[in-house]
Amino acid sequence: MTRCLSEQELQQLDSWWRAANYLAVGMIYLKENPLLREPLKPEHIKNRLLGHWGSSPGQSFIWTHANRVIREYNLNMIYLSGPGHGAPG
């Protein structure tokens, strides 16, 4: 049986997804100042990147919706993702 998500549930999913993407960008590119409490400077950016952005939003999308169904249906599940692609694995 399927049901439509409420506006509040959609807002929560969107907020969760955006937060996960923000964390992914920070893990990939930043070595300092992750909350941007000061203007971004070249010395805040890593010299060597770990992971890449390309698959990060898609993985965050899956994690976001997996978390929703795990909580909604009290599932006992695990999600395995590739070997460190898209933000540090």
N, C-alpha and C positions, 0 to 999 in steps of 0.2 A: 504494500500500500504506500503510495507516495503522498506527500503533502507539500504545499507551498510554504516557503519560509516567510516569516513576518518581516516587516520593514526593519524592526530592531535587530532581528537575527542577521539580516543582510548587512546592516551597518556594523555589527560586531564582527562578522566574517571579513568585511572589507578592512576594518581597523586591524584585525589580526594579521591579515595578508600584507598590508602596508608596513606594519611593524616588523614582520619577518623579512621583508625585502630590505628595509632600512638596516637591519642587523646584518644581512648578507652583504650589502654594499660596504658596511663598516668593516666586516671581517676580511673582505677581499682587498680593499684599497687603503684603509687607514691603519696607522700604527699609533696615532695619538689623536686626542680631541674628538672622540666619537660622538659626543653630544653637541658638537659645534658651539661650544661656549665662547669661543673666540673665532674670528674669521679664519677660514681654511687657509693654510700655508703649505708651500711645497714640502717642508720638513714633516708635516703630518702624514704624508702619503708614503706607503711602502715602496721600497726600491724593487722588491721582487714580489709579484702577486701570487697568491695561493688560491687556486680555483679560478673561475671566470663567471662573468655575469650572465652569459647567454642562457643557461638553464636554470638560474636561480629563481626567477619569478614563477616558472612552471612547477618547480619543486615546492616552493612556498605555497602555491595554490593547492597542490595535493596535500601537503601537511595541514593546511588550514581546514580543508574539507574533511580530511581523515580525523582530525581532532574533533570536529563537530559530530560526526557519526559515532565515534568512539564514546563520546560523552552522552549523546542522545540515546544510544542503544546499549550502553554499558558493555562495549565490546572488549574482548581480550585479543588484541591484534598487534602486529608489528609491521612497520613499513621499512623496507630496505631500499636504499637508493644507491646509485652507481658509486664508483670508487673516488669520491671527493670532487666530483664535477659540480660546478655551480656553488660558490661559497665553500669554505672549508667543510668537508663532509662531516 
